[in-house]
Amino acid sequence: MNRGEKIKMFKDVFAPKSGEKVLFVIDTPHDEIKDNDNWLDRRKMAKEWYKTFGEMGKVTGFTVSWMEYKATGMNNAPVPEEVLEAIRNFNLVLAMTEFSSTSSIIPICKAKGATTRGASMPSVERRMENSAFKANYQEVKKYALAIEKMLNKAVSAEILFSTGDTLYIDLRNRKAHADTGDCTEYGQSINFPSGEACITPYEGAPDEIEKFGKSKTKGIWPVKYDNELVIYVVENNRIVDLKGEGKKADEMRTFFNGNDTRRNIAELGLGCNPKAIITGNVLEDEKVGLHIAYGMSSHLGGKTDSDIHQDICYSKDCPIEGTKLILINNDGSKIELIKDAMLQYELLK
């Protein structure tokens, strides 16, 4: 992506206006949170974007600032309050971080009367300028809104994994959200590169269980960590057991025992960016197709607060594939939105 293409992307997606204040935010390694090559290059990339925005600002009339904070070490762990306070004073925030700050940025943008919009870009890589960033975002927006509409009509989803396992997700009483790649108006908050629609499963929280009953989310959720297969057993929208004899299985048992809210099934997401590719980077992988998350759901309209929100991806060429996803509507009709681990784009047109 050359400089002209980059400026066009910035104008199309963010549309910074005269008089606005733009803030670039990065996190930095420290103590036991060690640096890596991609993280180092991301900070260089952020400086390059910052410089380009500064040049645009001189022409258009907006200002650009820079802020750093010590990395939290975990995706969607709370960002320091002084960072959040700063973000509230800016009109456009671009968070090019190692660890996701999405769950901290969304509530600021969505707050009543907010004059902030933001883009969270955890683990963004320069190479994405030649893949997911190059998408036709008008097309991406159409796809994301179509999936959002389908998710809002559905009461459940059935997923078949390449391991032969199945997971049933209860979608009652929840509202889907589309990440269209549009971050031009106050109140908007996107992942970037963009292109997905997502929904939180029905959790059966204390304030809703009397009326709607327990969550019906249940089944087997297989996860591959390098070469180790770990099986999550799900009941009532929670990871209630973990099967596996390896080192990672033991590590994840300790992890879930450390904070019970991490056991919550937090998100069903469907990526729809045709230029996104599978590389093992979750930010881009989740824009290809199916992903499921555990932990925090409150920032997406659910009922669970947690110290983490972690996505796991299941598109074609992922370590485990979600070979089939069927949405089931209230009238019993079904839509096979994923077939052979691939999103069926023809259903979105």
FENZI-V661055 format. One record per residue. N is the residue number from 1. PHI is phi as a letter, one per 30 degrees, with the letter a starting at -180 (NA if undefined). Layout:
n={N/N}
phi={PHI/PHI}
This chain:
n={1/2/3/4/5/6/7/8/9/10/11/12/13/14/15/16/17/18/19/20/21/22/23/24/25/26/27/28/29/30/31/32/33/34/35/36/37/38/39/40/41/42/43/44/45/46/47/48/49/50/51/52/53/54/55/56/57/58/59/60/61/62/63/64/65/66/67/68/69/70/71/72/73/74/75/76/77/78/79/80/81/82/83/84/85/86/87/88/89/90/91/92/93/94/95/96/97/98/99/100/101/102/103/104/105/106/107/108/109/110/111/112/113/114/115/116/117/118/119/120/121/122/123/124/125/126/127/128/129/130/131/132/133/134/135/136/137/138/139/140/141/142/143/144/145/146/147/148/149/150/151/152/153/154/155/156/157/158/159/160/161/162/163/164/165/166/167/168/169/170/171/172/173/174/175/176/177/178/179/180/181/182/183/184/185/186/187/188/189/190/191/192/193/194/195/196/197/198/199/200/201/202/203/204/205/206/207/208/209/210/211/212/213/214/215/216/217/218/219/220/221/222/223/224/225/226/227/228/229/230/231/232/233/234/235/236/237/238/239/240/241/242/243/244/245/246/247/248/249/250/251/252/253/254/255/256/257/258/259/260/261/262/263/264/265/266/267/268/269/270/271/272/273/274/275/276/277/278/279/280/281/282/283/284/285/286/287/288/289/290/291/292/293/294/295/296/297/298/299/300/301/302/303/304/305/306/307/308/309/310/311/312/313/314/315/316/317/318/319/320/321/322/323/324/325/326/327/328/329/330/331/332/333/334/335/336/337/338/339/340/341/342/343/344/345/346/347/348/349}
phi={NA/d/d/d/d/d/d/e/d/d/d/d/d/c/h/d/c/e/i/d/c/c/b/c/b/b/c/b/d/a/h/d/d/d/d/b/d/d/d/d/d/d/d/d/d/d/d/d/d/e/d/d/d/d/d/d/d/d/d/d/j/c/c/b/b/b/b/b/b/d/e/d/i/a/d/i/d/e/d/e/d/d/d/d/d/d/e/d/c/c/d/b/b/c/c/c/c/d/c/e/c/e/d/d/d/e/d/d/d/d/d/e/i/d/c/b/b/a/b/c/b/d/i/e/b/e/d/d/d/c/b/d/d/d/d/d/d/d/d/e/d/d/d/d/d/d/d/e/d/d/d/d/d/d/c/a/b/c/c/c/c/d/d/j/d/b/b/c/c/d/c/d/i/b/c/d/b/c/c/c/i/c/b/c/b/e/j/d/b/b/d/b/d/c/k/a/b/b/a/d/d/d/c/i/d/e/d/b/d/d/d/c/i/d/d/c/d/a/k/c/c/d/b/c/c/h/c/c/c/c/c/c/c/c/b/h/i/b/d/c/a/b/c/l/c/d/d/d/d/d/d/d/d/d/d/d/d/d/a/d/d/d/d/d/d/c/a/c/b/b/d/b/c/d/c/d/b/d/b/j/c/e/e/c/e/d/d/d/a/d/b/b/b/c/j/d/b/d/d/c/j/d/c/c/c/a/c/a/b/b/d/b/c/b/d/e/i/d/e/b/c/d/d/a/b/c/d/c/d/d/d/j/d/b/b/d/d/b/b/h/i/b/d/d/d/d/d/c/c}
